[in-house]
Amino acid sequence: MEISIVLLVLFLLVSGGLILNIITSIWCYRDSLRQGNSKEYSLLWLVATLFFPVVGVIIYLIIRK
């Protein structure tokens, strides 16, 4: 009983983190396009933030300005 609750909480945390990662990656892609960058450059940011979520978003926010 206790293990199933722990597994459920762990599953919800991982699922939430994955969804948040996908949302921030899509936001970086769209924002990069809105800033006037090329599709290739925006796609690079999409891939970078998918594989390196926290570091990628931080670097994007620094470079963006």
Distance bins in CASP14 RR format, pairs under 12 A and 6 or more apart:
PFRMAT RR
TARGET T0000
AUTHOR 0000-0000-0000
RMODE 2
METHOD distances of the structure
MODEL  1
1 7 0 0 0 0 0 1 0 0 0 0 0
1 8 0 0 0 0 0 1 0 0 0 0 0
2 8 0 0 0 0 0 1 0 0 0 0 0
2 9 0 0 0 0 0 1 0 0 0 0 0
3 9 0 0 0 0 0 1 0 0 0 0 0
3 10 0 0 0 0 0 1 0 0 0 0 0
4 10 0 0 0 0 0 1 0 0 0 0 0
4 11 0 0 0 0 0 1 0 0 0 0 0
5 11 0 0 0 0 0 1 0 0 0 0 0
5 12 0 0 0 0 0 1 0 0 0 0 0
6 12 0 0 0 0 0 1 0 0 0 0 0
6 13 0 0 0 0 0 1 0 0 0 0 0
7 13 0 0 0 0 0 1 0 0 0 0 0
7 14 0 0 0 0 0 1 0 0 0 0 0
8 14 0 0 0 0 0 1 0 0 0 0 0
8 15 0 0 0 0 0 1 0 0 0 0 0
9 15 0 0 0 0 0 1 0 0 0 0 0
9 16 0 0 0 0 0 1 0 0 0 0 0
10 16 0 0 0 0 0 1 0 0 0 0 0
10 17 0 0 0 0 0 1 0 0 0 0 0
11 17 0 0 0 0 0 1 0 0 0 0 0
11 18 0 0 0 0 0 1 0 0 0 0 0
12 18 0 0 0 0 0 1 0 0 0 0 0
12 19 0 0 0 0 0 1 0 0 0 0 0
13 19 0 0 0 0 0 1 0 0 0 0 0
13 20 0 0 0 0 0 1 0 0 0 0 0
14 20 0 0 0 0 0 1 0 0 0 0 0
14 21 0 0 0 0 0 1 0 0 0 0 0
15 21 0 0 0 0 0 1 0 0 0 0 0
15 22 0 0 0 0 0 1 0 0 0 0 0
16 22 0 0 0 0 1 0 0 0 0 0 0
16 23 0 0 0 0 1 0 0 0 0 0 0
16 24 0 0 0 0 0 1 0 0 0 0 0
16 53 0 0 0 0 0 1 0 0 0 0 0
17 23 0 0 0 0 1 0 0 0 0 0 0
17 24 0 0 0 0 1 0 0 0 0 0 0
17 25 0 0 0 0 0 1 0 0 0 0 0
17 53 0 0 0 0 1 0 0 0 0 0 0
17 54 0 0 0 0 0 1 0 0 0 0 0
18 24 0 0 0 0 0 1 0 0 0 0 0
18 25 0 0 0 0 0 1 0 0 0 0 0
18 50 0 0 0 0 0 1 0 0 0 0 0
18 53 0 0 0 0 1 0 0 0 0 0 0
19 25 0 0 0 0 0 1 0 0 0 0 0
19 26 0 0 0 0 0 1 0 0 0 0 0
19 53 0 0 0 0 0 1 0 0 0 0 0
20 26 0 0 0 0 0 1 0 0 0 0 0
20 27 0 0 0 0 0 1 0 0 0 0 0
20 49 0 0 0 0 0 1 0 0 0 0 0
20 50 0 0 0 0 0 1 0 0 0 0 0
20 53 0 0 0 0 1 0 0 0 0 0 0
20 54 0 0 0 0 0 1 0 0 0 0 0
20 57 0 0 0 0 0 1 0 0 0 0 0
21 27 0 0 0 0 0 1 0 0 0 0 0
21 28 0 0 0 0 0 1 0 0 0 0 0
21 46 0 0 0 0 0 1 0 0 0 0 0
21 48 0 0 0 0 0 1 0 0 0 0 0
21 49 1 0 0 1 0 0 0 0 0 0 0
21 50 1 0 0 1 0 0 0 0 0 0 0
21 51 0 0 0 0 1 0 0 0 0 0 0
21 52 0 0 0 0 1 0 0 0 0 0 0
21 53 1 0 1 0 0 0 0 0 0 0 0
21 54 0 0 0 0 1 0 0 0 0 0 0
21 56 0 0 0 0 0 1 0 0 0 0 0
21 57 0 0 0 0 1 0 0 0 0 0 0
22 28 0 0 0 0 0 1 0 0 0 0 0
22 29 0 0 0 0 0 1 0 0 0 0 0
22 46 0 0 0 0 0 1 0 0 0 0 0
22 49 0 0 0 0 1 0 0 0 0 0 0
22 50 1 0 0 1 0 0 0 0 0 0 0
22 53 0 0 0 0 1 0 0 0 0 0 0
23 29 0 0 0 0 0 1 0 0 0 0 0
23 30 0 0 0 0 0 1 0 0 0 0 0
23 46 0 0 0 0 0 1 0 0 0 0 0
23 49 0 0 0 0 0 1 0 0 0 0 0
23 50 0 0 0 0 0 1 0 0 0 0 0
23 53 0 0 0 0 0 1 0 0 0 0 0
23 57 0 0 0 0 0 1 0 0 0 0 0
24 30 0 0 0 0 0 1 0 0 0 0 0
24 31 0 0 0 0 0 1 0 0 0 0 0
24 45 0 0 0 0 0 1 0 0 0 0 0
24 46 0 0 0 0 0 1 0 0 0 0 0
24 48 0 0 0 0 0 1 0 0 0 0 0
24 49 1 0 0 1 0 0 0 0 0 0 0
24 50 0 0 0 0 1 0 0 0 0 0 0
24 52 0 0 0 0 0 1 0 0 0 0 0
24 53 1 0 0 1 0 0 0 0 0 0 0
24 54 0 0 0 0 1 0 0 0 0 0 0
24 55 0 0 0 0 0 1 0 0 0 0 0
24 56 0 0 0 0 1 0 0 0 0 0 0
24 57 1 0 1 0 0 0 0 0 0 0 0
24 58 0 0 0 0 0 1 0 0 0 0 0
24 60 0 0 0 0 1 0 0 0 0 0 0
24 61 0 0 0 0 0 1 0 0 0 0 0
25 31 0 0 0 0 0 1 0 0 0 0 0
25 32 0 0 0 0 0 1 0 0 0 0 0
25 42 0 0 0 0 0 1 0 0 0 0 0
25 43 0 0 0 0 0 1 0 0 0 0 0
25 44 0 0 0 0 0 1 0 0 0 0 0
25 45 0 0 0 0 1 0 0 0 0 0 0
25 46 1 0 1 0 0 0 0 0 0 0 0
25 47 0 0 0 0 1 0 0 0 0 0 0
25 48 0 0 0 0 1 0 0 0 0 0 0
25 49 1 0 1 0 0 0 0 0 0 0 0
25 50 1 0 1 0 0 0 0 0 0 0 0
25 51 0 0 0 0 1 0 0 0 0 0 0
25 52 0 0 0 0 0 1 0 0 0 0 0
25 53 1 0 0 1 0 0 0 0 0 0 0
25 54 0 0 0 0 0 1 0 0 0 0 0
25 56 0 0 0 0 1 0 0 0 0 0 0
25 57 0 0 0 0 1 0 0 0 0 0 0
25 60 0 0 0 0 1 0 0 0 0 0 0
26 32 0 0 0 0 0 1 0 0 0 0 0
26 33 0 0 0 0 0 1 0 0 0 0 0
26 42 0 0 0 0 0 1 0 0 0 0 0
26 43 0 0 0 0 0 1 0 0 0 0 0
26 45 0 0 0 0 0 1 0 0 0 0 0
26 46 1 0 0 1 0 0 0 0 0 0 0
26 47 0 0 0 0 0 1 0 0 0 0 0
26 49 0 0 0 0 1 0 0 0 0 0 0
26 50 0 0 0 0 1 0 0 0 0 0 0
26 57 0 0 0 0 0 1 0 0 0 0 0
27 33 0 0 0 0 0 1 0 0 0 0 0
27 34 0 0 0 0 0 1 0 0 0 0 0
27 42 0 0 0 0 0 1 0 0 0 0 0
27 45 0 0 0 0 1 0 0 0 0 0 0
27 46 0 0 0 0 1 0 0 0 0 0 0
27 49 0 0 0 0 1 0 0 0 0 0 0
27 50 0 0 0 0 0 1 0 0 0 0 0
27 53 0 0 0 0 0 1 0 0 0 0 0
27 57 0 0 0 0 1 0 0 0 0 0 0
27 60 0 0 0 0 1 0 0 0 0 0 0
27 61 0 0 0 0 0 1 0 0 0 0 0
27 64 0 0 0 0 0 1 0 0 0 0 0
28 34 0 0 0 0 0 1 0 0 0 0 0
28 35 0 0 0 0 0 1 0 0 0 0 0
28 37 0 0 0 0 0 1 0 0 0 0 0
28 41 0 0 0 0 0 1 0 0 0 0 0
28 42 1 0 0 1 0 0 0 0 0 0 0
28 43 0 0 0 0 0 1 0 0 0 0 0
28 44 0 0 0 0 1 0 0 0 0 0 0
28 45 1 0 1 0 0 0 0 0 0 0 0
28 46 1 0 0 1 0 0 0 0 0 0 0
28 47 0 0 0 0 0 1 0 0 0 0 0
28 48 0 0 0 0 1 0 0 0 0 0 0
28 49 1 0 1 0 0 0 0 0 0 0 0
28 50 0 0 0 0 1 0 0 0 0 0 0
28 52 0 0 0 0 0 1 0 0 0 0 0
28 53 0 0 0 0 0 1 0 0 0 0 0
28 56 1 0 0 1 0 0 0 0 0 0 0
28 57 1 0 0 1 0 0 0 0 0 0 0
28 58 0 0 0 0 0 1 0 0 0 0 0
28 59 0 0 0 0 0 1 0 0 0 0 0
28 60 1 0 1 0 0 0 0 0 0 0 0
28 61 0 0 0 0 1 0 0 0 0 0 0
28 63 0 0 0 0 0 1 0 0 0 0 0
28 64 0 0 0 0 1 0 0 0 0 0 0
29 35 0 0 0 0 0 1 0 0 0 0 0
29 37 0 0 0 0 1 0 0 0 0 0 0
29 38 0 0 0 0 0 1 0 0 0 0 0
29 39 0 0 0 0 1 0 0 0 0 0 0
29 40 0 0 0 0 0 1 0 0 0 0 0
29 41 0 0 0 0 1 0 0 0 0 0 0
29 42 1 0 1 0 0 0 0 0 0 0 0
29 43 1 0 0 1 0 0 0 0 0 0 0
29 44 0 0 0 0 1 0 0 0 0 0 0
29 45 1 0 0 1 0 0 0 0 0 0 0
29 46 1 0 1 0 0 0 0 0 0 0 0
29 47 0 0 0 0 1 0 0 0 0 0 0
29 48 0 0 0 0 0 1 0 0 0 0 0
29 49 0 0 0 0 1 0 0 0 0 0 0
29 50 0 0 0 0 1 0 0 0 0 0 0
29 57 0 0 0 0 0 1 0 0 0 0 0
29 60 0 0 0 0 1 0 0 0 0 0 0
30 36 0 0 0 0 0 1 0 0 0 0 0
30 37 0 0 0 0 0 1 0 0 0 0 0
30 39 0 0 0 0 0 1 0 0 0 0 0
30 42 1 0 0 1 0 0 0 0 0 0 0
30 43 0 0 0 0 0 1 0 0 0 0 0
30 45 0 0 0 0 0 1 0 0 0 0 0
30 46 0 0 0 0 1 0 0 0 0 0 0
30 49 0 0 0 0 0 1 0 0 0 0 0
30 60 0 0 0 0 0 1 0 0 0 0 0
31 37 0 0 0 0 1 0 0 0 0 0 0
31 41 0 0 0 0 0 1 0 0 0 0 0
31 42 0 0 0 0 1 0 0 0 0 0 0
31 45 0 0 0 0 1 0 0 0 0 0 0
31 46 0 0 0 0 0 1 0 0 0 0 0
31 49 0 0 0 0 0 1 0 0 0 0 0
31 57 0 0 0 0 0 1 0 0 0 0 0
31 60 0 0 0 0 1 0 0 0 0 0 0
31 61 0 0 0 0 1 0 0 0 0 0 0
31 63 0 0 0 0 0 1 0 0 0 0 0
31 64 1 0 0 1 0 0 0 0 0 0 0
31 65 0 0 0 0 0 1 0 0 0 0 0
32 38 0 0 0 0 1 0 0 0 0 0 0
32 39 0 0 0 0 1 0 0 0 0 0 0
32 40 0 0 0 0 0 1 0 0 0 0 0
32 41 1 0 0 1 0 0 0 0 0 0 0
32 42 1 1 0 0 0 0 0 0 0 0 0
32 43 0 0 0 0 1 0 0 0 0 0 0
32 44 0 0 0 0 1 0 0 0 0 0 0
32 45 1 0 1 0 0 0 0 0 0 0 0
32 46 0 0 0 0 1 0 0 0 0 0 0
32 47 0 0 0 0 0 1 0 0 0 0 0
32 48 0 0 0 0 0 1 0 0 0 0 0
32 49 0 0 0 0 0 1 0 0 0 0 0
32 57 0 0 0 0 0 1 0 0 0 0 0
32 60 1 0 0 1 0 0 0 0 0 0 0
32 61 0 0 0 0 0 1 0 0 0 0 0
32 63 0 0 0 0 1 0 0 0 0 0 0
32 64 1 0 0 1 0 0 0 0 0 0 0
33 39 1 0 0 1 0 0 0 0 0 0 0
33 40 0 0 0 0 0 1 0 0 0 0 0
33 41 0 0 0 0 1 0 0 0 0 0 0
33 42 1 0 1 0 0 0 0 0 0 0 0
33 43 0 0 0 0 1 0 0 0 0 0 0
33 45 0 0 0 0 1 0 0 0 0 0 0
33 46 0 0 0 0 0 1 0 0 0 0 0
34 42 0 0 0 0 1 0 0 0 0 0 0
34 64 0 0 0 0 0 1 0 0 0 0 0
35 41 0 0 0 0 1 0 0 0 0 0 0
35 42 0 0 0 0 1 0 0 0 0 0 0
35 45 0 0 0 0 0 1 0 0 0 0 0
35 60 0 0 0 0 0 1 0 0 0 0 0
35 63 0 0 0 0 0 1 0 0 0 0 0
35 64 1 0 0 1 0 0 0 0 0 0 0
35 65 0 0 0 0 1 0 0 0 0 0 0
36 42 0 0 0 0 1 0 0 0 0 0 0
36 64 0 0 0 0 0 1 0 0 0 0 0
37 43 0 0 0 0 1 0 0 0 0 0 0
37 44 0 0 0 0 1 0 0 0 0 0 0
37 45 0 0 0 0 1 0 0 0 0 0 0
37 46 0 0 0 0 0 1 0 0 0 0 0
37 60 0 0 0 0 0 1 0 0 0 0 0
37 63 0 0 0 0 0 1 0 0 0 0 0
37 64 0 0 0 0 1 0 0 0 0 0 0
38 44 0 0 0 0 1 0 0 0 0 0 0
38 45 0 0 0 0 0 1 0 0 0 0 0
39 45 0 0 0 0 0 1 0 0 0 0 0
39 46 0 0 0 0 1 0 0 0 0 0 0
40 46 0 0 0 0 0 1 0 0 0 0 0
40 47 0 0 0 0 0 1 0 0 0 0 0
41 47 0 0 0 0 0 1 0 0 0 0 0
41 48 0 0 0 0 0 1 0 0 0 0 0
41 60 0 0 0 0 0 1 0 0 0 0 0
41 63 0 0 0 0 0 1 0 0 0 0 0
41 64 0 0 0 0 0 1 0 0 0 0 0
42 48 0 0 0 0 0 1 0 0 0 0 0
42 49 0 0 0 0 0 1 0 0 0 0 0
42 60 0 0 0 0 0 1 0 0 0 0 0
42 64 0 0 0 0 0 1 0 0 0 0 0
43 49 0 0 0 0 0 1 0 0 0 0 0
43 50 0 0 0 0 0 1 0 0 0 0 0
44 50 0 0 0 0 0 1 0 0 0 0 0
44 51 0 0 0 0 0 1 0 0 0 0 0
44 52 0 0 0 0 0 1 0 0 0 0 0
44 56 0 0 0 0 0 1 0 0 0 0 0
44 59 0 0 0 0 0 1 0 0 0 0 0
44 60 0 0 0 0 0 1 0 0 0 0 0
44 63 0 0 0 0 0 1 0 0 0 0 0
45 51 0 0 0 0 0 1 0 0 0 0 0
45 52 0 0 0 0 0 1 0 0 0 0 0
45 56 1 0 0 1 0 0 0 0 0 0 0
45 57 0 0 0 0 1 0 0 0 0 0 0
45 59 0 0 0 0 1 0 0 0 0 0 0
45 60 1 0 1 0 0 0 0 0 0 0 0
45 61 0 0 0 0 0 1 0 0 0 0 0
45 63 0 0 0 0 1 0 0 0 0 0 0
45 64 0 0 0 0 1 0 0 0 0 0 0
46 52 0 0 0 0 0 1 0 0 0 0 0
46 53 0 0 0 0 0 1 0 0 0 0 0
46 56 0 0 0 0 0 1 0 0 0 0 0
46 57 0 0 0 0 0 1 0 0 0 0 0
46 60 0 0 0 0 0 1 0 0 0 0 0
47 53 0 0 0 0 0 1 0 0 0 0 0
47 56 0 0 0 0 0 1 0 0 0 0 0
47 60 0 0 0 0 0 1 0 0 0 0 0
48 54 0 0 0 0 0 1 0 0 0 0 0
48 55 0 0 0 0 1 0 0 0 0 0 0
48 56 1 0 1 0 0 0 0 0 0 0 0
48 57 0 0 0 0 1 0 0 0 0 0 0
48 58 0 0 0 0 0 1 0 0 0 0 0
48 59 1 0 0 1 0 0 0 0 0 0 0
48 60 1 0 0 1 0 0 0 0 0 0 0
48 63 0 0 0 0 0 1 0 0 0 0 0
49 55 0 0 0 0 1 0 0 0 0 0 0
49 56 1 0 1 0 0 0 0 0 0 0 0
49 57 1 0 1 0 0 0 0 0 0 0 0
49 58 0 0 0 0 1 0 0 0 0 0 0
49 59 0 0 0 0 1 0 0 0 0 0 0
49 60 1 0 0 1 0 0 0 0 0 0 0
49 61 0 0 0 0 0 1 0 0 0 0 0
50 56 0 0 0 0 1 0 0 0 0 0 0
50 57 0 0 0 0 0 1 0 0 0 0 0
50 60 0 0 0 0 0 1 0 0 0 0 0
51 57 0 0 0 0 0 1 0 0 0 0 0
52 58 0 0 0 0 1 0 0 0 0 0 0
52 59 0 0 0 0 1 0 0 0 0 0 0
52 60 0 0 0 0 0 1 0 0 0 0 0
53 59 0 0 0 0 0 1 0 0 0 0 0
53 60 0 0 0 0 0 1 0 0 0 0 0
54 60 0 0 0 0 0 1 0 0 0 0 0
54 61 0 0 0 0 0 1 0 0 0 0 0
55 61 0 0 0 0 0 1 0 0 0 0 0
55 62 0 0 0 0 0 1 0 0 0 0 0
56 62 0 0 0 0 1 0 0 0 0 0 0
56 63 0 0 0 0 1 0 0 0 0 0 0
56 64 0 0 0 0 0 1 0 0 0 0 0
57 63 0 0 0 0 0 1 0 0 0 0 0
57 64 0 0 0 0 0 1 0 0 0 0 0
58 64 0 0 0 0 0 1 0 0 0 0 0
59 65 0 0 0 0 0 1 0 0 0 0 0
END
